[in-house]
Amino acid sequence: MLQFLVRRLIVALLVAATVMTLAFILTRLSGDLAVSIAGPNATQEDIELVRKAYGLDRPLTSQFFDWVGRAVTGDLGESYFFKARVSSLIAERMPITITLGLTGLVIALLVSLPLGILAAVRENTTLDRVVQMVALLGQAMPSFWLGLILMITFGLQLGWLPISGTGSWQHYVMPGIVLAFSAIPALTRLTRAGMIQAMGSDYIRTARAKGLSRASILLKHALRNAAIPVVAIAAVQLGFMLGGSIVIEQVFALHGVGFLAWESIGKNDFPVVQAVVLVLAVIYVALTMLADLMNAVLDPRLR
Amino acid sequence: MSALLEIEDLAVSFGRTGAVRGTSLTVERGETLCVVGESGCGKSVTALAVMNLLARGARRTARSMRFQGEDLLGLSDTGMARLRGNDMAMIFQEPMTSLNPAYTVGSQMTEVLRRHKGTPQRVAVDRAADLLARVGITAPGLRLGQFPHQLSGGLRQRVMIAMALMCEPKLLIADEPTTALDVTVQAQILRLLAQLQRDLGLGMMLITHDLGIVARVAHKVAVMYAGKVVENAATAELFASPRHPYTQGLLRCVPVPGKIKRDEPLGSIPGTVPRVGPDFEGCAFRERCSFADPTCEHEIPRHQAGGAHDFLCRLPA
């Protein structure tokens, strides 16, 4: 187990290093940063001044190692636009994004677990096919479109939910639903497949031979085994939601990390962009590790 | 008093295959009935039909099916669940996969008792430990806390047996309980089952294709072929004077030390068990039988051969 953890940790560090390199290179590839920071009316002199002030005149390698060296100690640099520490900018907005992501995940699980179990129990019936169809539709639906439809229906026409901002928990309902929609199809299908496999297994036959109740057979004996892959994917989906909330935060005007990334890209505030990519990647990697740990908890054979 | 288990004319079909076609069996209290036959003859399906554990898509019919006088056919799913694991228990052919990998041995054993008798967990744990010791498992306390993957196949089958005994069942159905195990372990498990059967006065329905097992543990034997019982007899009677050509063929396939000459080839029955439809007429063994003639294509009478010995063949008793 310890060996397993150490190995996972090494892989995680390698991934983080790769992401840092990519984030750095990609922001540089977007053009001459000094030109875009200085603005369209800047003279050549202004641009040179900017280049010197931000250290962009130094060789790329020294810029890179400088950034990496500081990032490792938690110093993500300073935003060109906000004139504030990048780390505090992200820390301020992180709770919103995490709340949104968790809301999405909880909604997704609340929908897809029962749906998947239901579809598995009624395998090859109309109900099963309807569930799979709905899952497919969910996958095919663009999230911004779904977001707008929800806003028009529940926000404007029915007036049940606020359509933008972060004032109360109600503000998270609609964006949470939209985010959940992206995860529901995969989670439902995985639950269904896992339950079908478990229900056909010898240990379920044993559980039935023991005269256990249907609830105990389904939820205690089958779901526990079917849930193992679902947990892994759910953790990865959460990472995906945190990163993928860029569009949703735009649509619902939630000022989270995704919104910050969007703003910063527009303003060529590359220290922020780099840092957001890095932070999200680290969270993603941490979540996959958490998934492995939870699998080990659920499946004694992995311990 | 009624028999422990009484099945009359049981038929199970999966679509157009008749897995069991009119099987009648009786198990008395404290008696071991061995059901023998080749793979695919309907032994396991018969057992699963008794427990009502058949896969979805199976059709089960019978003239009557009674357990301790109670009609099993009319029983609801909950009524059946009340009996299963309680008064009738079953162990399976696959010890490696029959325990849930996610729960400890102890948790899987105690839940039966909690479910059927409402026994408090602490008392149930004690009983589980007692039974593990009883089935020959050393350090039962340790085993209770272990997961199935930490146990060998033989140990897992012992756990399955102990688990089946948790509620003191009257009937134990054992579906080829030793097939998947090493030969040395097979003998141990069989000895254990025979001993438990005697000590606890269990009625046992033991399904096997191994005639060596039959000779050692059975009180009486039912030989199945293609979904029908072709011969019923007390064990000694069956080995001494088998009447059905199929039974005779089966017995020729068993090497008996001292009786078989060194260079004499062991018997075999050519061909395999045919898949027949539910309405198949005549003797299903006729394709492989050296005594077959055209009358075998028609309804075959069941001959009595004295006592509890009967067989299904056109040849006279």
HADDOCK unambig.tbl for C-alpha pairs under 7 A between the chains (distance, minus, plus):
assign (segid A and resid 202 and name CA) (segid B and resid 97 and name CA) 5.70 0.50 0.50
assign (segid A and resid 202 and name CA) (segid B and resid 98 and name CA) 4.75 0.50 0.50
assign (segid A and resid 203 and name CA) (segid B and resid 97 and name CA) 6.23 0.50 0.50
assign (segid A and resid 203 and name CA) (segid B and resid 98 and name CA) 4.26 0.50 0.50
assign (segid A and resid 203 and name CA) (segid B and resid 99 and name CA) 4.94 0.50 0.50
assign (segid A and resid 203 and name CA) (segid B and resid 100 and name CA) 5.05 0.50 0.50
assign (segid A and resid 206 and name CA) (segid B and resid 98 and name CA) 6.03 0.50 0.50
assign (segid A and resid 209 and name CA) (segid B and resid 84 and name CA) 5.58 0.50 0.50
assign (segid A and resid 209 and name CA) (segid B and resid 85 and name CA) 5.84 0.50 0.50
assign (segid A and resid 209 and name CA) (segid B and resid 89 and name CA) 6.74 0.50 0.50
assign (segid A and resid 209 and name CA) (segid B and resid 90 and name CA) 6.40 0.50 0.50
assign (segid A and resid 210 and name CA) (segid B and resid 84 and name CA) 5.48 0.50 0.50
assign (segid A and resid 210 and name CA) (segid B and resid 85 and name CA) 3.88 0.50 0.50
assign (segid A and resid 210 and name CA) (segid B and resid 89 and name CA) 7.00 0.50 0.50
assign (segid A and resid 210 and name CA) (segid B and resid 112 and name CA) 6.17 0.50 0.50
assign (segid A and resid 211 and name CA) (segid B and resid 81 and name CA) 4.10 0.50 0.50
assign (segid A and resid 211 and name CA) (segid B and resid 82 and name CA) 5.98 0.50 0.50
assign (segid A and resid 211 and name CA) (segid B and resid 83 and name CA) 6.90 0.50 0.50
assign (segid A and resid 211 and name CA) (segid B and resid 84 and name CA) 4.58 0.50 0.50
assign (segid A and resid 211 and name CA) (segid B and resid 85 and name CA) 5.31 0.50 0.50
assign (segid A and resid 212 and name CA) (segid B and resid 81 and name CA) 6.62 0.50 0.50
assign (segid A and resid 212 and name CA) (segid B and resid 115 and name CA) 6.82 0.50 0.50
assign (segid A and resid 225 and name CA) (segid B and resid 102 and name CA) 6.76 0.50 0.50
assign (segid A and resid 298 and name CA) (segid B and resid 102 and name CA) 6.90 0.50 0.50
assign (segid A and resid 299 and name CA) (segid B and resid 102 and name CA) 5.73 0.50 0.50
assign (segid A and resid 300 and name CA) (segid B and resid 102 and name CA) 6.11 0.50 0.50
assign (segid A and resid 301 and name CA) (segid B and resid 149 and name CA) 6.67 0.50 0.50
